[in-house]
Amino acid sequence: MSTRIMMVDDHRILREALRGPLAAEPDLLVVAEVGSGQEALDRLETDRPDLLLLDIALPDMTGTDVARQALARFPELRIVALSGYADKTFVDEMLKAGARAYVVKSAGTHELIMAIRAVLAGHVFLSPEITAAMIGQPVEVHASAEPSLNVLGQREQEVLALVVRGLRSADIAHTLGIQSGTVDVHRANIKKKLGLTSIAELIRYAIRHGFPSA
């Protein structure tokens, strides 16, 4: 009997790239491909997947929200998280939400299939990059101790949303119709207001507060 898989990722090109290798596995069956968290939740009843391949940052909600809501309705569902980031903060959040594997998007499809099979066998699977990131003392993140997004102005929030999508200052400037130097000023002000020192910290903060990533 085939394992029924739903792919949840807003990047169509990634879903298309994964479809072939998954279809080549005789015991794996992709029954649905969706680009948002709400669509995934809406289709759980009709498509009845056994396993979700779940992006951690979707246009409408985070992967952690989708995982929690999906598992509350279907506790037997297995979840493999997909992410462009090998950061232990994201890993911690997804594992706490119920994911049993965390695979970085830079991994090969062979690694993804290994993760799926490990989860189906009742194991936890982490990409090698994740294992390296997890070495050391775990750091708990308490959202209540973080500055609120309200400390940022509207333009600063717009810049932050584009930074977390992976755009450079020149691309952000073009998108917003402002100068690149102005973007750099906004980025500096955002980090100062949020008490952050690096782009990695900025991206982690943004995703925790609902900004979709690249």
ZAMARGU-4260 file (C-alpha; in steps of 0.2 Angstrom, whole numbers, plus 5000, padded with zeros to 4 digits):
<rodrens>
0) 5000/5000/5000 | 5007/5017/4995 | 5011/5031/5007 | 5000/5046/5002 | 5010/5062/5001
5) 5004/5080/5001 | 5018/5093/4996 | 5015/5110/5004 | 5026/5124/4997 | 5023/5140/4988
10) 5037/5138/4975 | 5029/5128/4961 | 5046/5125/4953 | 5052/5115/4969 | 5036/5105/4969
15) 5039/5101/4951 | 5057/5096/4954 | 5052/5084/4968 | 5037/5076/4959 | 5047/5065/4948
20) 5059/5057/4960 | 5044/5054/4972 | 5034/5046/4959 | 5048/5035/4954 | 5047/5027/4971
25) 5034/5013/4969 | 5027/5014/4987 | 5026/5033/4987 | 5011/5043/4980 | 5009/5061/4978
30) 4991/5065/4980 | 4991/5084/4982 | 5002/5099/4979 | 4997/5115/4987 | 5005/5132/4989
35) 4998/5139/5005 | 4995/5133/5023 | 4976/5136/5023 | 4974/5126/5007 | 4983/5111/5014
40) 4972/5112/5030 | 4957/5113/5019 | 4962/5098/5009 | 4967/5086/5022 | 4950/5079/5024
45) 4947/5076/5005 | 4965/5070/5000 | 4969/5060/5016 | 4988/5061/5015 | 4998/5050/5026
50) 5013/5062/5026 | 5015/5081/5023 | 5031/5088/5015 | 5029/5105/5023 | 5038/5121/5020
55) 5042/5131/5036 | 5037/5148/5029 | 5021/5149/5018 | 5013/5165/5012 | 4999/5164/5024
60) 5005/5155/5040 | 5021/5147/5047 | 5024/5128/5045 | 5023/5127/5064 | 5005/5133/5063
65) 5001/5121/5049 | 5009/5106/5058 | 5000/5110/5075 | 4983/5112/5067 | 4985/5097/5055
70) 4990/5085/5069 | 4976/5091/5081 | 4964/5085/5068 | 4974/5070/5061 | 4986/5064/5075
75) 4993/5050/5064 | 4999/5061/5051 | 5018/5062/5048 | 5027/5078/5044 | 5043/5081/5035
80) 5049/5099/5036 | 5057/5107/5022 | 5067/5123/5024 | 5080/5134/5016 | 5088/5137/5033
85) 5099/5126/5044 | 5096/5135/5060 | 5092/5126/5076 | 5079/5139/5081 | 5068/5134/5066
90) 5072/5115/5069 | 5067/5117/5087 | 5050/5125/5083 | 5046/5112/5069 | 5050/5097/5080
95) 5040/5104/5095 | 5025/5107/5082 | 5026/5088/5078 | 5038/5087/5063 | 5048/5071/5063
100) 5061/5076/5050 | 5069/5092/5045 | 5077/5093/5028 | 5086/5108/5020 | 5081/5112/5003
105) 5099/5112/4997 | 5099/5093/5000 | 5097/5080/4986 | 5081/5071/4983 | 5090/5055/4989
110) 5091/5063/5006 | 5073/5068/5006 | 5067/5050/5002 | 5078/5044/5016 | 5070/5056/5028
115) 5053/5050/5022 | 5057/5032/5025 | 5065/5036/5042 | 5049/5045/5047 | 5038/5030/5041
120) 5049/5018/5051 | 5045/5029/5067 | 5062/5038/5067 | 5067/5056/5068 | 5078/5062/5053
125) 5089/5078/5052 | 5099/5084/5037 | 5118/5083/5041 | 5118/5102/5041 | 5105/5102/5054
130) 5114/5090/5065 | 5129/5102/5064 | 5119/5117/5069 | 5111/5108/5083 | 5128/5104/5092
135) 5130/5114/5108 | 5118/5120/5121 | 5100/5122/5115 | 5094/5140/5115 | 5076/5143/5120
140) 5068/5157/5111 | 5054/5167/5121 | 5044/5178/5109 | 5038/5188/5124 | 5055/5194/5127
145) 5057/5200/5110 | 5053/5218/5104 | 5036/5219/5095 | 5034/5222/5077 | 5025/5238/5082
150) 5042/5246/5085 | 5044/5246/5067 | 5037/5259/5055 | 5026/5254/5040 | 5041/5256/5028
155) 5053/5247/5039 | 5041/5232/5040 | 5040/5233/5021 | 5059/5232/5020 | 5060/5218/5032
160) 5047/5208/5022 | 5058/5209/5007 | 5074/5206/5016 | 5068/5189/5023 | 5063/5185/5005
165) 5081/5186/5000 | 5081/5202/4990 | 5096/5213/4990 | 5096/5232/4994 | 5096/5236/4976
170) 5081/5225/4972 | 5071/5231/4987 | 5075/5249/4982 | 5068/5245/4965 | 5052/5236/4972
175) 5048/5250/4984 | 5053/5265/4973 | 5067/5272/4984 | 5086/5274/4984 | 5097/5259/4989
180) 5105/5270/5002 | 5088/5273/5010 | 5086/5254/5011 | 5102/5252/5020 | 5097/5265/5032
185) 5080/5256/5035 | 5090/5239/5038 | 5101/5247/5050 | 5087/5255/5060 | 5077/5239/5060
190) 5091/5229/5067 | 5094/5243/5080 | 5076/5244/5085 | 5075/5225/5087 | 5091/5223/5096
195) 5098/5212/5082 | 5116/5212/5075 | 5116/5201/5060 | 5105/5196/5044 | 5103/5179/5051
200) 5095/5185/5067 | 5084/5197/5057 | 5078/5182/5046 | 5075/5171/5061 | 5065/5185/5070
205) 5055/5189/5054 | 5050/5171/5051 | 5045/5169/5070 | 5033/5184/5067 | 5025/5177/5052
210) 5035/5184/5037 | 5037/5171/5023 | 5055/5167/5018 | 5062/5163/5001
</rodrens>
